[in-house]
Amino acid sequence: MKKTLILTACLLLGVGFVCAQQFGEYFEDRTLRLDYIFAGNNTEQHIFFEQAYATPQWAGRKSRLTEMPLLGNGQIRLRDHATGELLFVHTFSTLFQEWQSTEEATKVQKAFETSYNVPFPKKPVDITVTLTNFHRQVVGQLTHTIDPSDILIRPIGDNGIPHRYIWTPDSVPDLTRCIDLAIVAEGYTADETDKFYDDCQRAVDALFAHEPFTTLKNRFNVVAVAPTSLDEGASVPRKHQWSRTPVATHYDTFYSDRYLMTQDIHRLYDVLSGVPFEHVIVLVNSSIYGGGGIYNQVLVSTTGHPTFRQVLVHEFGHSYGGLGDEYYYDDAYENSYPADTEPWEPNLTTKVDFEHKWADMLPDPTGRVGLFEGGGYQSKGVWRPSENCRMKTNEAEHFCPVCDRAIRRITDFYTSR
């Protein structure tokens, strides 16, 4: 009877079957870290499970566990092994899927690391990892079972890497009420730790200087994690410069000069094993322009370039808000957004399902919101919501109203208890 009443309450609240009152029934207040390898080429996708770890504390949401705020390009689902009941859903995008659209992917098979944190289950669960293509079709899937009593789930915790909170609305960080953002040092040598903490403060100031993050500031905890590098800066392969750094970031990702990213996600999660986190920014001690942001995975940005603030905020729009790029090239670029499929990103549309995008914000008497063709790297067939926005150019000072609303909505999703 008690379980029935809880279920009814959850459904009335619209938060799915597993709500905050039931979190403790299915999960411990710990984190299950899952390491995977995604591999393939431009037409094949393979998913391999590598290792499971247990870390202290769960920093994620404890309600709305079976809902998806955005679809992403992949999903991970936990189901009760005995009953098949859906317990938890997490969505994401990957560097692997970006690579699949490159010319290199037509010539070779490659493997990419990835890791995901989920709440630690009390009973055996079936975990399904799914990859989808631009048409939202499932193109890769793996299901495996995790028994929480498995002796090979390796416990990890404090790794000795120093860290300090740069911002928290409370004297003691509240993991249940706030989104936990970790900033990781990359390319800072042992005598540059103070510089890293200063750069972290610059990053926090830049982020919270932009709406809607100014208003949402008290919904975030920000912790700075300071591993030291043997060499300064990131690797620059085109200059034959290879740096020994904690998470092996490098420019020339996919042979693009400005694409600065790491493929060593397992190492990144090792660095973060001593702190609870949900989202990650890697700050690179470099003056060369570059960066990148992948939804629910990682943001990488340099700190020494004059556009540091603009790039950081733009990439956080990707990695945290799931926003798409609003700039475009010529029609020689591959069609990343097919005309028969609505993009999952909230600030792009092919007009297939525009009613569920920003149609309710039109007409706009201020002229700030509209339908402007060109976005998602395509000059035709994709529309963006404004003439200019933080997701389009570095010169734009603010997010447009549509992106602003999208960020507020996803923040509400993660922080509504």
N, C-alpha and C positions, 0 to 999 in steps of 0.2 A: 504493500500500500504506500509506504514512504517513497519508494522508487517511482511509483506511478505519479505521485504528487509532484516530485521533482521534475520528472519528464514533462508533465503538463505545464509547469511554470516555465521551463526552458523554451518550450514551443511557443508559449504566449509571448515571451520576450523576444522571440525570433532569433535566438542564438544557437540553433542547432541542438542536437541531442545531448552533447557533452557540454554543460555550462559550468560556471565557476563553482557552483555548489557541488558538482560531481568530479571536479578535477582530482581531488584527493582519493576518490574511489578507484580511479583508473591509473593514476600516476603518482610517483614520488616527487618531492621537491628537489630533483636532481636532473641533470642533462645527460641524454644519450647522444653521443657524437657518432655519426655514421660516415665513414670514408668510402668513396666510390671512385671508380675509373670509368669515364665515358670515352669510347673509342669508335673509330670508323673512318669514313671518307665522305665525299659529297652526297652519297646516296645511301650509306649504311650507318646505323647507330647501334652500338652495343654498350650495355651497362654491366659493370662488374662490381660486386660488393667486395671490399677489401678488409675492413676492420671496424670494430665497435669499441667505443671508450665510454667510461662513466666519469662525469665531472660534477663537483659539488654545485648545488643550487641550480634552479631553473629561472632564466631571465626572461622567458617569453610570456605570451599571453596565457591566462588561465580561464578565459571565457571565449565564446565564439570559435571553439576549437575546430569545428568541422566546416567552417565557412572559408571562402576564398575571397579576399578583397580584390585581387586581380588574378587573372588566369596565368600570366607568365608564359614562358616557353617550356615549362616542366612542372611537375607536381610530385609530391611525396605524400603518401597516405598511410596511416597506421590503422589497422583493424584488429579487433579482438580475435585471437586465433581460434577460440572455441566457438564464438557466435557469429563472427563476420561483421560485427557492429563497427561502424566507422567511428574512430576516436579522435583523430587529428589529421589536419591537412596543412601543408606548407607549399607555397608556390615559388618559382624561381626562374631565372634565365642563366645561361652558361656561356663561357668563352668557347667551349667546344662547338656549340650550335652556331656561334658567329663564324668560327673558322670554317664550318661546312660550306659557307657561301663564297669562300675564297678560291682562287685558281689552284692554290697548292692542294686543296682537298680533292681535286680531280686527278691528282697524280700519286697520292700516297695515303696510307692509313696512318693515323696518329692517335695518341691517347692523351687525355687530359684528366687531371685530378679535380675532385670536388669533395666538399664535406658539408654536412647539414646537422644542425642541432635540433633534436626533438625532445619532448618531455620523457623522462625515464619511466617505462611502464612497470606496473606491479605484476602483470601476468604476461604470458607469451603473446606476441603480436605478429601479424603478417604485415610486412612493409612493402608497398608497391611504389616504385619510382618510374615515372612516365615522362617521356620526351615527346613533344608535339612539333609539327612543322608549321609553316606560314598559313596553312589552311586549317589549323587547329586539329589536324588528324594525328592520331597516335602513330609514331614511327619507331619508337623504342620503348621497351618495358621490361622491368625485372621485378619479381616478387620473391621475397625471402622471409624467413621467420627468425625473430629474435626472442630468445628466452632470457628474461632478466637474470636468471640464476646461472647462466652460462659462465663457466670459470674463465673463459677466454675474453670476456669483456674487461678490458684493462682499465683500472681506475687511475686517473691522472688528476692533478690539481696544481697547487702552487709550484711553479717551475723556477722560482728565484728571480724572475725578471721583474725589475722594479716598475711600479705603476702608481699613479695618483689621480684623484678625481679633479678634473678641470672645472666641471660644472655639475651641480646637483641642487635641486630646489629644497632639499632637506639636509639637515646636519649629518644624517646617515642615509646613504642612497636607498631608496625604496624600489626594489626590483619589481614589485607587483603593480605599481602605479605608473611607472615611467618606462620609456623606451631606452634601452641601454646601448649606447653608442661607444665603441672602442676606437681609439686612434692609435695606430702602431707606427713606431719609428722605423725608418728604412734609410740606410745610408748615413746615419749619424754615428760617428766614432765615439769612443769612450769620453773624450774631452768635449763633446758637443751635446751632452745630455741636456744642459740648461737651454741651449739653443732649441732643441726639440720641444721642450715644454713651452718655450716662448712661441714657437711656431704653432703648437697646439692651441694656445690662447688666441692667436691670430685666426686660426681656422674656426674656432668657436665664435669669435666675434663676427667673422664674415658670415657665417651661417645664420646667426641670430639677428643680424642686421637686415635680413631679408624677410619680408612677410611671405608666407604666414608663420615662418619660424619664430619671428619676434613675439607674436602672440602665443605661440605654442611652446615657448622656451621651458616652462615649468613641467612639460610632459617628457623631458629628456634628462637622463644622466649621461655625462660624458667622462670617460676614463682614458687617460693617456698611458700607454704601455711602451716602455723604453728599452727594448733590446739594443745592444750596441753592435755596430758594424766594424769589421776589420778595415774596410775601405769606405771612403766617402762617396755618396751619390749612388745613382743606379747605373746598371750596365748600359752601354751604348754600342750595340753590335756593329753598326755601320762605321764606327770609328775604331773598331777592334778593342774596345774598352770593356773589360769584364770585372765587375766589382763583387767582392765577397760581402754579402749583406744577408740579413736574417731571412727575408722571404723572396730573394732572387728576382726583384723587379727588373724589367729591362724595356728600353725603347724598341722601336722597330717590330713590335708585335704585328704579325701578319704582314711584315715588310713595310709597314706604314711608319714613317719617321716619328710622328707625334703620338702614336698609340703606345702608352706606357702601362704595362700590366704585369701581373705575376701569374704563372701557371702552377706555382707550388702552393696550392691551397692547403694541403695537409700540413706543410711547415707553418703556414700562417695560423692555422688552428692550434698547432703545438705552442706557438708563441703566446696565444691567447688562453691557454688552458688554466691560467691562474686567476682569470677574471670572468665574471658573468657578462655576456654580451649578446646582442641581437643583430646589430649592424656594425660594419667595419669600414674605417677609413685608413688607408696606408699613406702616410705623409713621407714623401721622398725628398731628401736633402739635395736638391738639384736646381740649377737655374735654367735648364733647358725646358722649353715648352713641351707639355705632354700630360696625359692622364687617361682615365677611362672609368666607366661605372657600369656595373652589371647588376641587374635587379636582384635583390636579396642574396647577393654574393659578396661583392667587394667594390670599393671605390679607391682608386689610386690617383694621387695628385702631387705635383711638385710644389715646393714652397718658395723657391727663389726667383720664379718668373714674375714679371710685373702683373700678369693676369691671374695670379694665384687665386685671389678671392673669387673672381668670376668663374674660373674653371671649376673650383671646388664646389661652388653652389650648383652649377650646371650638372656636374657629375652626380651630386647627391640627389638631384631630381631624378636621375636614372636609377641609382642603386637603392634609394629609399622609397621614392614616390612612384617608381615604375613608369615614369614619363618617357615618351619617345622624343627623338631628335626632330626638331621642326625645320631644320635647314634641308636643302635639297641640292642636287647636282643636275647634270643633263640626263637625257633619256638613255644614254649608253650604259648607265648603271643597272645592275640586275634588279628585277622587281621583287623587293622584299615584302611588299604588301599587295597581294593579289586582289584584283578588282572584285572578286566574288566573296571576299572574306573581310569582316570588320576587324580592325586591329584591336588587340586587348589593351593597348596603351590608352589611357583616358583622354589624351590630348591630340589624338590622330583619328581620322575617319576616312573610310572609302565610300561613305554614305550607304553602306549596306544595312547598317543598323544605327543610323544617326540619332534616332529617337532616344537611344540610351546613352548618348554622349552629352553634348551641350545644347541640344535643341531647345531645352527648357530655358536657356539663357538668351534666346533670340526672340524678337529683335532686341538689340541693345541700344537704348537711346544715347548712350555715351559713345558708341562706335568702337568700343574696345574689344568687343567679341563679335565674331562673324565666321565666315567660311572662306578661307584663303587657300587657293590651290598651290600645292608645293609643300612637301613635308616627308619625313621618313626617307630622305635621300632621293626622293622621286619628284620631278618637276610636274608630273601629270598623274592624276588618279588618286592622289592622297591630299587631304585638306587638313589645315591646322586652324586653331581658333582665333589667332590674332596676327596682325601685320608683323609684330616683333615681340619677342619674349625671351626670358632667360634661357629657355630651351632652344632658341634659334641662334642668337649671336651674343658675343661677349660684350657688345655695346649696350644691350638692353639692361636697364637697371633693375627690373622687377620681373617676377613671374606674371603671366597674364591671368585674368580672373579664372579661366578654366583650370589651369595648372594649380593655381592657388587653392581652388576648391578641392581638387584631387588630392593634394597634400593634406589638407584638413581632414578629408574623409578617411584616408588611410591611417592617419594619426588617431582619429577617433576609434577606428577599428581595433588598433593595437592597445589602446589605453582605456577603453570602456570596460569596466569591471562589473 
